[in-house]
């Protein structure tokens, strides 16, 4: 993966660093989000190993990483939670689709178990067990999405990034009427 280092040599006590994950497919909106921090120095990196490598070369960044809240992480859920854990910040439990934000969603989500979600999918004529191919590999996202569209249901497990092959009858899932996702954002607020 390619990354660009843009670490400004500033005193860590006087600057908030923004660590921006730059992975393939990241949207322009995510890439431009760092501008909201104004005076912040930005670091573009692909993962935590590259961030540690950069910190080894930049004393101010290394100092900032030891101060909870001095570094803001932008990127995937995994990148942000790993960054928070690295800096000693408590990593909160996921709070998917909080009630105050549901009015802004195209369709209200409901929480259910995978066993009941399968029943709803089967009633629609889609195949709820189409989780793997004939050779036992997980189906690609495109094949999975076709089943969701056919069922007119969008679903995801409450546990972030849980592989579909690991879903069990009692796995909690979010269900809502199917709609295309242009972008979905999660924010962490440090108080």
C-alpha contacts under 8 A as a table, 3 or more apart, distances in Angstrom:
res1	aa1	res2	aa2	distance
1	X	23	X	7.32
1	X	46	X	6.68
2	X	46	X	7.40
3	X	22	X	6.60
3	X	44	X	5.87
3	X	45	X	5.32
3	X	46	X	6.35
4	X	43	X	7.67
4	X	44	X	5.50
4	X	45	X	6.92
5	X	43	X	5.73
5	X	44	X	5.62
5	X	45	X	7.25
6	X	41	X	7.30
6	X	42	X	5.77
6	X	43	X	5.30
6	X	44	X	6.73
7	X	41	X	5.94
7	X	42	X	5.91
7	X	43	X	5.56
7	X	58	X	7.88
8	X	41	X	5.63
8	X	42	X	7.63
9	X	58	X	7.61
9	X	60	X	7.01
10	X	14	X	7.28
10	X	15	X	6.85
10	X	60	X	6.53
11	X	14	X	5.48
11	X	15	X	6.58
11	X	60	X	5.63
12	X	15	X	5.33
12	X	16	X	7.12
12	X	60	X	4.83
12	X	61	X	6.45
12	X	63	X	6.23
12	X	64	X	5.22
12	X	70	X	7.80
13	X	16	X	7.96
13	X	64	X	7.35
15	X	39	X	7.07
15	X	40	X	5.84
15	X	41	X	7.04
15	X	70	X	7.57
16	X	39	X	7.75
16	X	40	X	5.17
16	X	41	X	6.83
16	X	64	X	7.79
16	X	70	X	5.07
16	X	71	X	5.71
16	X	72	X	7.27
17	X	40	X	5.33
17	X	41	X	4.99
17	X	42	X	5.79
17	X	43	X	7.35
17	X	61	X	7.52
17	X	64	X	7.51
17	X	70	X	6.44
17	X	71	X	4.73
17	X	72	X	6.22
18	X	34	X	6.66
18	X	37	X	7.80
18	X	40	X	6.40
18	X	41	X	6.28
18	X	42	X	4.82
18	X	43	X	6.21
18	X	71	X	5.67
18	X	72	X	4.73
18	X	73	X	5.89
18	X	74	X	7.24
19	X	42	X	5.95
19	X	43	X	4.82
19	X	44	X	6.15
19	X	45	X	7.18
19	X	71	X	6.87
19	X	72	X	6.06
19	X	73	X	4.81
19	X	74	X	6.11
20	X	31	X	7.49
20	X	34	X	7.39
20	X	42	X	7.03
20	X	43	X	5.96
20	X	44	X	4.97
20	X	45	X	6.40
20	X	73	X	6.14
20	X	74	X	4.86
20	X	75	X	6.12
21	X	44	X	5.91
21	X	45	X	5.29
21	X	46	X	5.31
21	X	47	X	6.84
21	X	73	X	7.85
21	X	74	X	6.20
21	X	75	X	4.98
21	X	76	X	7.56
21	X	79	X	7.36
22	X	26	X	6.63
22	X	31	X	7.50
22	X	44	X	6.04
22	X	45	X	5.91
22	X	46	X	5.47
22	X	75	X	7.67
23	X	26	X	5.85
23	X	46	X	5.98
26	X	30	X	6.57
26	X	31	X	6.90
27	X	30	X	5.29
27	X	31	X	6.31
28	X	31	X	4.94
28	X	32	X	6.04
29	X	32	X	5.28
29	X	33	X	6.16
30	X	33	X	5.17
30	X	34	X	7.96
30	X	74	X	7.79
30	X	75	X	7.49
31	X	34	X	6.93
32	X	35	X	5.88
33	X	36	X	5.92
34	X	37	X	5.82
34	X	38	X	7.93
34	X	42	X	7.18
34	X	74	X	7.96
35	X	38	X	5.75
37	X	40	X	5.45
45	X	48	X	7.84
45	X	50	X	5.98
45	X	51	X	6.15
46	X	50	X	6.48
46	X	51	X	7.89
47	X	50	X	5.53
47	X	51	X	6.43
47	X	79	X	6.89
48	X	51	X	4.87
48	X	52	X	6.14
48	X	79	X	7.29
48	X	82	X	7.35
48	X	83	X	7.15
49	X	52	X	5.15
49	X	53	X	6.21
50	X	53	X	4.90
50	X	54	X	6.16
51	X	54	X	5.10
51	X	55	X	6.18
52	X	55	X	4.96
52	X	56	X	6.24
53	X	56	X	5.12
53	X	57	X	6.84
54	X	57	X	5.28
54	X	58	X	6.25
54	X	61	X	7.88
55	X	58	X	4.98
55	X	59	X	6.59
55	X	60	X	7.93
55	X	61	X	5.34
55	X	62	X	4.66
56	X	59	X	7.03
56	X	62	X	6.74
58	X	61	X	5.42
58	X	62	X	6.33
59	X	62	X	5.04
59	X	63	X	6.18
60	X	63	X	5.07
60	X	64	X	6.15
61	X	64	X	4.95
61	X	65	X	6.17
62	X	65	X	5.21
62	X	66	X	6.76
63	X	66	X	5.38
63	X	67	X	6.95
64	X	67	X	5.24
64	X	68	X	7.93
64	X	70	X	5.51
64	X	71	X	6.40
65	X	68	X	7.11
65	X	70	X	6.90
65	X	71	X	6.35
65	X	86	X	7.49
65	X	87	X	5.33
66	X	87	X	5.55
66	X	88	X	7.51
67	X	70	X	5.56
67	X	71	X	7.80
67	X	87	X	6.48
67	X	88	X	7.86
68	X	71	X	7.24
68	X	84	X	7.80
68	X	87	X	5.34
68	X	88	X	5.92
68	X	89	X	5.61
69	X	72	X	6.74
69	X	87	X	7.85
69	X	89	X	7.46
69	X	190	X	6.69
73	X	79	X	7.42
73	X	80	X	5.24
73	X	83	X	6.48
73	X	84	X	7.75
74	X	79	X	7.68
74	X	80	X	6.31
75	X	79	X	6.02
75	X	80	X	6.29
76	X	79	X	5.13
76	X	80	X	6.21
77	X	80	X	5.23
77	X	81	X	6.06
77	X	186	X	7.51
78	X	81	X	5.32
78	X	82	X	5.98
79	X	82	X	5.23
79	X	83	X	6.09
80	X	83	X	5.06
80	X	84	X	6.16
81	X	84	X	5.02
81	X	85	X	6.11
81	X	91	X	6.10
82	X	85	X	5.12
82	X	86	X	6.07
83	X	86	X	4.96
83	X	87	X	6.34
84	X	87	X	5.27
84	X	88	X	6.27
84	X	89	X	4.98
84	X	90	X	6.87
84	X	91	X	6.37
85	X	88	X	5.14
85	X	89	X	5.61
85	X	90	X	6.62
85	X	91	X	6.50
86	X	89	X	7.58
95	X	98	X	6.31
96	X	158	X	7.49
97	X	101	X	6.60
97	X	102	X	6.32
97	X	109	X	7.52
98	X	101	X	5.64
98	X	102	X	6.54
99	X	102	X	5.23
99	X	103	X	7.80
100	X	103	X	6.89
101	X	104	X	5.63
101	X	105	X	7.14
102	X	105	X	5.22
102	X	107	X	7.95
102	X	108	X	6.04
102	X	109	X	7.80
103	X	108	X	7.54
105	X	108	X	6.42
106	X	179	X	7.69
107	X	176	X	6.19
107	X	177	X	6.11
108	X	176	X	6.24
108	X	177	X	7.97
109	X	174	X	6.20
109	X	175	X	5.42
109	X	176	X	4.60
109	X	177	X	7.86
110	X	174	X	5.70
110	X	175	X	5.24
110	X	176	X	6.38
111	X	172	X	6.82
111	X	173	X	5.86
111	X	174	X	4.78
111	X	175	X	6.26
112	X	116	X	6.79
112	X	117	X	6.81
112	X	172	X	5.70
112	X	173	X	5.48
112	X	174	X	6.37
112	X	175	X	7.02
113	X	116	X	5.53
113	X	117	X	6.27
113	X	169	X	6.65
113	X	170	X	5.46
113	X	171	X	5.53
113	X	172	X	4.50
113	X	173	X	5.67
114	X	117	X	4.86
114	X	118	X	6.07
114	X	167	X	7.26
114	X	168	X	6.78
114	X	169	X	5.24
114	X	170	X	6.16
114	X	171	X	5.44
114	X	172	X	6.15
114	X	173	X	6.02
115	X	118	X	5.32
115	X	119	X	6.69
115	X	168	X	7.65
115	X	169	X	4.51
115	X	170	X	6.68
115	X	171	X	7.95
116	X	119	X	5.07
116	X	120	X	6.48
117	X	120	X	5.13
117	X	121	X	6.22
117	X	173	X	7.88
117	X	175	X	7.58
118	X	121	X	5.01
118	X	122	X	6.04
118	X	128	X	5.10
118	X	129	X	7.65
119	X	122	X	5.10
119	X	123	X	6.20
119	X	128	X	7.73
120	X	123	X	5.20
120	X	124	X	6.58
120	X	151	X	7.95
121	X	124	X	5.29
121	X	125	X	6.85
121	X	126	X	5.69
121	X	127	X	6.81
121	X	128	X	5.70
121	X	148	X	7.93
121	X	151	X	5.36
121	X	153	X	7.46
122	X	125	X	5.28
122	X	126	X	5.43
122	X	127	X	5.89
122	X	128	X	5.95
122	X	151	X	7.82
123	X	126	X	7.52
124	X	150	X	7.33
124	X	151	X	5.10
124	X	152	X	7.91
125	X	150	X	7.37
125	X	151	X	6.76
126	X	147	X	5.63
126	X	148	X	7.69
126	X	150	X	5.76
126	X	151	X	5.44
127	X	130	X	5.59
127	X	147	X	6.53
128	X	131	X	7.53
128	X	147	X	7.55
129	X	132	X	7.91
130	X	133	X	7.50
130	X	139	X	7.53
130	X	144	X	7.47
130	X	147	X	7.88
131	X	138	X	5.88
131	X	139	X	5.82
131	X	144	X	7.34
131	X	164	X	6.56
131	X	165	X	6.53
132	X	135	X	7.71
132	X	136	X	5.43
132	X	137	X	5.23
132	X	138	X	4.20
132	X	139	X	4.97
132	X	165	X	7.40
133	X	136	X	5.32
133	X	137	X	5.36
133	X	138	X	6.14
133	X	139	X	5.68
134	X	137	X	7.46
138	X	164	X	7.37
138	X	165	X	6.70
139	X	143	X	6.09
139	X	144	X	6.42
140	X	143	X	5.52
140	X	144	X	6.38
141	X	144	X	4.99
141	X	145	X	5.92
142	X	145	X	5.09
142	X	146	X	6.38
143	X	146	X	5.23
143	X	147	X	6.80
144	X	147	X	5.35
144	X	148	X	6.54
145	X	148	X	4.97
145	X	149	X	6.11
146	X	149	X	5.13
146	X	150	X	6.10
147	X	150	X	5.08
147	X	151	X	6.16
148	X	151	X	5.09
148	X	152	X	5.83
148	X	153	X	5.17
148	X	154	X	5.77
148	X	155	X	7.71
148	X	178	X	6.88
149	X	152	X	4.77
149	X	153	X	6.45
149	X	154	X	7.67
149	X	178	X	6.29
150	X	153	X	7.88
152	X	177	X	5.78
152	X	178	X	4.80
153	X	175	X	6.68
153	X	176	X	5.76
153	X	177	X	4.62
153	X	178	X	4.32
154	X	175	X	5.81
154	X	176	X	5.33
154	X	177	X	5.77
154	X	178	X	4.47
154	X	179	X	7.01
155	X	173	X	6.42
155	X	174	X	5.33
155	X	175	X	4.57
155	X	176	X	6.52
156	X	173	X	5.41
156	X	174	X	5.33
156	X	175	X	6.99
157	X	160	X	6.53
157	X	161	X	7.65
157	X	162	X	6.69
157	X	171	X	7.03
157	X	172	X	5.91
157	X	173	X	4.04
157	X	174	X	6.01
158	X	172	X	5.79
158	X	173	X	5.28
158	X	174	X	6.37
159	X	162	X	5.80
159	X	172	X	7.91
162	X	166	X	6.73
162	X	167	X	7.39
163	X	166	X	5.44
163	X	167	X	7.11
164	X	167	X	5.41
167	X	171	X	5.76
168	X	171	X	5.22
181	X	184	X	7.02
